[in-house]
């Protein structure tokens, strides 16, 4: 049986938004994120990071650098009493220096490719899942994959180009507020399914 999951954007949602950062010592929880992870970590569903990582395509970092980021995220989740089940990233960018990164891919948000790949690997029911992010590209990626969406209105979305596919199901101030709202829904503990 497929399970729902909670997908999370990385920068600006779980971590403070530090552009192109792959340095472990500069990774710090965004306001409310640690408390939010504690809340959603208790729901019994997979927690998966979905992130654009253009620093790779732009030559500011190597893909190997993300292994350290992943390890630090695992530790940070553990400190909040949560488990990071997986980490998916897109290294592509239209202005990438190397041709193999400068492609029109299906994984760079707002495209839904990473969500669909994660669903296939982990047996996830996207229609019963939630994607939480801090910009409308996250919302669009989630909606295009079939997920429910929560936008964290924390000042990181600056364009507000709304349309049917970019309108979130819910808006909250930070991950703690989103986690509180999600934890108050009616979840079946044995299946992790929200009714």
C-alpha positions in Angstrom: 0.0 0.0 0.0 1.3 3.4 -0.9 2.0 5.9 1.9 1.7 9.6 2.0 4.8 11.7 2.7 5.8 15.2 3.7 8.1 16.9 1.2 10.1 19.9 2.3 12.0 22.5 0.4 15.5 23.0 2.0 16.6 26.6 1.8 14.2 29.1 3.4 12.0 26.3 4.7 14.1 23.9 6.8 17.3 26.0 6.7 18.0 29.7 6.8 18.2 30.9 3.2 21.9 31.3 2.4 22.3 31.4 -1.4 24.4 28.7 -3.0 25.5 27.4 0.4 27.0 23.9 0.7 29.1 24.7 3.9 28.0 22.6 6.8 29.0 25.2 9.3 26.7 27.7 7.7 23.6 25.4 7.9 21.2 26.7 10.5 17.5 26.1 11.1 15.2 28.6 9.7 13.0 30.3 12.3 10.4 27.8 13.6 12.0 24.9 11.6 13.4 22.8 14.4 10.0 22.9 16.3 8.2 22.2 13.1 10.3 19.1 12.4 9.6 17.9 15.9 5.9 18.1 15.1 5.9 16.6 11.7 8.5 14.0 12.7 5.9 12.5 15.1 3.3 11.9 12.3 4.9 8.6 11.1 5.3 9.5 7.5 8.4 9.8 5.3 10.1 13.2 5.3 11.9 14.0 2.1 13.9 17.1 1.1 13.3 18.4 -2.5 15.8 21.1 -3.5 17.1 23.1 -6.5 20.9 23.3 -6.1 22.0 25.6 -8.9 25.4 26.2 -7.3 26.5 22.9 -8.9 25.5 23.9 -12.4 26.9 27.4 -11.9 30.3 26.0 -10.9 30.1 27.2 -7.3 30.0 23.7 -5.8 30.5 20.1 -6.7 27.9 17.4 -6.4 30.2 15.7 -3.9 29.8 18.7 -1.6 26.1 17.8 -1.2 27.0 14.6 0.6 28.2 16.7 3.5 25.0 18.8 3.3 22.9 15.6 3.4 24.8 14.2 6.4 24.4 17.5 8.3 20.6 17.6 7.4 20.3 14.0 8.9 21.9 15.2 12.1 19.8 18.4 12.2 16.6 16.3 11.7 17.7 13.9 14.5 18.3 16.8 16.9 14.6 17.8 16.3 13.4 14.2 16.9 12.7 13.6 13.2 14.1 11.3 10.5 15.2 12.6 7.1 14.2 9.7 4.8 15.8 11.1 1.6 17.2 14.1 -0.1 16.6 14.8 -3.8 18.2 17.8 -5.6 18.4 19.3 -9.1 21.9 20.5 -10.1 20.7 22.1 -13.4 20.5 25.7 -14.3 19.9 27.5 -17.6 23.1 29.5 -17.3 25.2 26.5 -16.2 28.8 26.6 -17.3 29.0 22.9 -18.3 26.6 21.7 -21.1 25.4 18.7 -19.2 24.1 21.0 -16.4 22.6 23.6 -18.8 19.7 21.4 -19.9 15.9 21.9 -19.9 15.3 19.3 -17.2 12.2 17.9 -15.6 13.6 18.1 -12.1 14.2 21.8 -11.5 11.3 23.2 -9.5 8.7 24.3 -10.5 8.9 21.0 -12.5 7.6 18.0 -10.6 10.3 15.5 -11.6 12.0 15.1 -8.2 8.7 14.6 -6.4 7.7 11.9 -8.9 11.1 10.2 -8.7 10.9 10.2 -4.9 7.4 8.8 -5.0 8.5 5.9 -7.3 11.5 5.1 -5.1 9.6 5.2 -1.8 6.1 3.9 -2.7 4.5 7.3 -2.0 0.9 8.3 -2.8 1.4 11.9 -4.1 -2.3 12.7 -3.8 -2.2 12.2 0.0 1.1 13.9 0.4 2.1 17.5 1.3 4.8 19.7 -0.1 5.9 22.6 2.2 8.0 25.4 0.7 8.7 29.1 1.0 8.1 30.2 -2.7 5.4 29.6 -5.2 7.8 27.5 -7.4 7.6 25.0 -4.6 3.8 25.2 -4.6 3.7 24.7 -8.4 6.0 21.7 -8.3 3.9 20.2 -5.6 0.6 20.8 -7.4 2.0 19.5 -10.7 3.0 16.3 -8.9 -0.5 16.0 -7.4 0.4 16.9 -3.8 -1.3 19.2 -1.4 0.8 22.3 -0.7 1.6 24.7 2.1 3.4 28.0 1.5 5.4 29.5 4.3 4.8 33.2 3.9 8.1 34.2 5.5 9.1 37.0 3.0 11.0 34.8 0.5 8.4 34.9 -2.2 8.7 38.3 -3.8 6.9 38.0 -7.2 3.5 36.5 -6.2 2.6 35.3 -9.7 -0.5 33.5 -8.7 -2.6 31.2 -10.9 -4.5 28.0 -10.4 -1.4 25.8 -10.3 0.6 28.2 -8.0 -2.1 28.7 -5.4 -1.3 26.8 -2.1 -3.8 24.8 -0.2 -2.6 26.5 3.0 -0.4 29.4 4.0 1.4 29.5 7.3 4.1 31.7 8.7 6.8 29.1 9.3 7.4 25.4 9.5 6.4 25.3 13.2 3.0 26.7 12.3 2.7 24.4 9.3 3.6 21.4 11.5 1.1 22.4 14.1 -1.7 22.6 11.5 -0.7 19.3 10.0 -0.5 17.6 13.4 -4.1 18.7 14.2 -5.5 17.0 11.1 -7.0 13.5 11.5 -4.2 11.1 10.8 -4.6 7.3 10.9 -1.5 6.3 12.8 -1.3 2.8 11.3 -1.2 4.2 7.8 0.0 7.8 8.2 -2.9 8.8 6.1 -4.7 12.1 6.5 -8.5 12.0 6.2 
